[in-house]
């Protein structure tokens, strides 16, 4: 149980504080409710670009990292399709340093031609290193394009093409910042050895004077049912054959999400899971195989990724995966294997609650979904999943006509 206090400042900034007086450290997490799905289809990659630009300095703190490190702290950030998240970890006595830095870049971020050009080069280099040069670098481009036709999940977080970042003007970038990076589109969570009233007073001190932004969040277009299997073949660039299979699943707030997550664990959650026991150890068809979910706020993906052993064709590999899935569709799963994965999920959740940063990020994320209090009942939703529920979900989701298959051929 993670106890917390929550309030909203007059400018719309949501503030959540979890007090742990046993800790001399604290985590400050600032979540902006903007991700790749909020981008213009012709100007993708901007949320990821801003993950970098936000470290480029602000009016009163030209160097973000320096003051934080001098205060004994560390920081980082990440972007996904739904959110952009920044976090700082530092001694609780120096909490104000992190709040001052975060508030200054929210209110007075430096967006100049020089900073844009520096971060543009960084992002374009990252695009090359992660997407254009590696043999499997465009996996998410291919999968997203197949799985989504209308929803902005149809491009990956890094962007659909480097051209969009290459062409981004200073005005484009400033407009994106002004629209999304304001207090009324942000959640700040603090977890550590500080009383809630003091933490909230400090947030008010540093963030209270920042003006709210005017913006309108458009409804994200939803996908219609897929009417036939989609395939894409990539030949000659990969060192080994590889197979990806993806199906659209549930949104993050659906009860089906928990069944979908546990289904992926039943298939590949450890050495006792079905894929490893049957396809790696017993039949020796795969060098590695995994099942996982994208976990996005809107309907996400259930993905199976497998690298067949030498001499095993992609056709044979796909047939073996389908046989494993069909067995669950037709016969279901045992209560014991489901209970094992539920227990693992509970163990992982309890372990994450030991860490102030994990608590701060989890509270912010659940608040972005709708209410931080959902975190308290998360495990109840996993425990409510039954073998019949997993089988029913598999029957609805894992059909041939709803599959998107990506084949990497080494030659």
Secondary structure, DSSP 8 states (H G I E B T S, - for coil): ----EEEE-TTS-EEEEEE-TT-SEEEEEEEES--GGGSBTTBTTHHHHHHHHTTS-BSS-S-HHHHHHHTT-EEEEEE-SS-EEEEEEEEGGGHHHHHHHHHHHHHHB---HHHHHHHHHHHHHHHIIIIISSTTTTHHHHHHHHH-SSSGGGS-TT-S-HHHHHT--HHHHHHHHHHHSSGGGEEEEEEESS-HHHHHHHHHHHHTTS-----------------S-EEEEEESS-SS-EEEEEEE---TTSTHHHHHHHHHHHHHSSTTSHIIIIIIIIS--EEEEEEEE---SSS-EEEEEEEE-TT--HHHHHHHHHHHHHHHHHH---HHHHHHHHHHHHHHHHHHTTSHHHHHHHHHHHHHHT-GGGGGGHHHHHHT--HHHHHHHHHHHS-GGGEEEEEEE--
